[in-house]
Amino acid sequence: MQASKEDRSLGELFSELSRETTTLVRKEVDLAKTELTAKATEVGKDVGFLAVGGAIAYAGLLVILAALAIFLGDVLDNYGLGALIVGLIVAAIGAYLVNKGLNDLKQANLKPEQTIESLKEDKEWIQQQTK
């Protein structure tokens, strides 16, 4: 027969606290792993879409740009100048898009928010148990 909570010794109470704390830490580590895996999977999928979409759009853009350079070359009667104008416009647009992508990645929240909050609650619980 098990002793009631009031009848247990200090050693038994600390032993139980140690077991519960160990279990709690393991569960928190599992939660952190799960949360980080989910976030990494989401970011990986988004990067994959960016890469494939970018490659397809790039192929189409090259054809359009070649046609535009030829058209400008006909209008200006100078194919080199037409290609230069198209190249400068494309480079400016590319620089803008790269900058926007980098800024968006910097703002991505990859912190395991639930785990951090849960660890704060666990800390409070442990402090209450040791009083």
Phi, psi and omega per residue, in radians:
M1 nan 2.370 -3.083
Q2 -1.462 2.520 3.116
A3 -1.326 2.608 3.113
S4 -1.241 2.913 -3.093
K5 -1.024 -0.611 -3.121
E6 -1.253 -0.476 -3.063
D7 -1.554 -0.106 -3.080
R8 -1.368 2.617 -3.137
S9 -1.366 2.916 3.121
L10 -1.091 -0.666 3.103
G11 -1.080 -0.749 3.118
E12 -1.123 -0.703 3.134
L13 -1.128 -0.767 3.110
F14 -1.170 -0.606 3.094
S15 -1.116 -0.775 3.103
E16 -1.122 -0.733 3.113
L17 -1.071 -0.713 3.121
S18 -1.098 -0.799 3.119
R19 -1.084 -0.794 -3.112
E20 -1.160 -0.669 3.115
T21 -1.149 -0.740 3.101
T22 -1.065 -0.791 3.114
T23 -1.079 -0.751 -3.140
L24 -1.093 -0.777 3.136
V25 -1.106 -0.732 3.109
R26 -1.068 -0.746 3.141
K27 -1.164 -0.636 3.104
E28 -1.158 -0.698 3.098
V29 -1.111 -0.737 3.092
D30 -1.077 -0.726 3.112
L31 -1.104 -0.760 3.133
A32 -1.092 -0.749 3.121
K33 -1.063 -0.802 -3.123
T34 -1.092 -0.795 -3.103
E35 -1.153 -0.762 -3.140
L36 -1.175 -0.643 3.097
T37 -1.106 -0.748 3.131
A38 -1.094 -0.762 -3.137
K39 -1.173 -0.709 3.131
A40 -1.138 -0.685 3.110
T41 -1.096 -0.754 -3.139
E42 -1.099 -0.801 3.140
V43 -1.145 -0.713 3.127
G44 -1.073 -0.730 3.114
K45 -1.113 -0.760 3.138
D46 -1.112 -0.708 3.110
V47 -1.125 -0.679 3.093
G48 -1.069 -0.784 3.092
F49 -1.082 -0.711 3.105
L50 -1.052 -0.778 -3.082
A51 -1.157 -0.856 -3.114
V52 -1.171 -0.804 3.117
G53 -1.075 -0.696 3.120
G54 -1.127 -0.710 -3.137
A55 -1.141 -0.745 3.140
I56 -1.183 -0.780 3.125
A57 -1.116 -0.628 3.140
Y58 -1.094 -0.759 3.124
A59 -1.070 -0.794 3.117
G60 -1.147 -0.678 -3.131
L61 -1.127 -0.668 3.124
L62 -1.055 -0.730 3.124
V63 -1.142 -0.776 3.137
I64 -1.109 -0.737 -3.138
L65 -1.147 -0.665 3.094
A66 -1.094 -0.757 3.120
A67 -1.125 -0.699 3.138
L68 -1.164 -0.724 3.115
A69 -1.112 -0.711 3.098
I70 -1.116 -0.765 3.128
F71 -1.066 -0.837 3.123
L72 -1.113 -0.657 3.086
G73 -1.056 -0.705 3.079
D74 -1.144 -0.785 -3.098
V75 -1.149 -0.785 -3.101
L76 -1.485 -0.168 -3.072
D77 1.033 0.548 3.117
N78 -2.666 1.759 -3.069
Y79 -1.189 -0.545 3.107
G80 -1.126 -0.776 3.129
L81 -1.162 -0.704 3.100
G82 -1.070 -0.754 3.115
A83 -1.159 -0.661 3.124
L84 -1.113 -0.793 3.134
I85 -1.058 -0.832 3.129
V86 -1.080 -0.748 3.139
G87 -1.066 -0.742 3.129
L88 -1.138 -0.740 3.126
I89 -1.098 -0.791 -3.130
V90 -1.122 -0.706 3.131
A91 -1.101 -0.706 3.127
A92 -1.130 -0.767 3.113
I93 -1.114 -0.732 3.122
G94 -1.087 -0.733 3.119
A95 -1.085 -0.721 3.107
Y96 -1.074 -0.807 -3.094
L97 -1.154 -0.702 3.096
V98 -1.083 -0.788 3.132
N99 -1.069 -0.756 3.128
K100 -1.109 -0.766 3.136
G101 -1.079 -0.750 3.122
L102 -1.109 -0.741 3.120
N103 -1.101 -0.718 3.135
D104 -1.140 -0.694 3.109
L105 -1.161 -0.636 3.111
K106 -1.130 -0.526 -3.099
Q107 -1.523 -0.108 -3.130
A108 -1.122 2.313 -3.136
N109 -1.606 1.840 -3.112
L110 -1.850 0.072 3.125
K111 -1.234 2.441 3.066
P112 -1.338 1.420 -3.018
E113 -1.001 -0.773 -3.120
Q114 -1.104 -0.713 -3.127
T115 -1.153 -0.747 3.129
I116 -1.065 -0.796 3.131
E117 -1.101 -0.750 3.140
S118 -1.126 -0.667 3.103
L119 -1.141 -0.637 3.080
K120 -1.105 -0.755 3.113
E121 -1.121 -0.687 3.127
D122 -1.118 -0.701 3.124
K123 -1.057 -0.773 3.115
E124 -1.096 -0.726 -3.140
W125 -1.109 -0.763 -3.126
I126 -1.127 -0.709 3.113
Q127 -1.101 -0.662 3.112
Q128 -1.191 -0.618 -3.108
Q129 -1.259 -0.456 -3.083
T130 -1.626 -0.006 3.115
K131 -1.385 nan nan
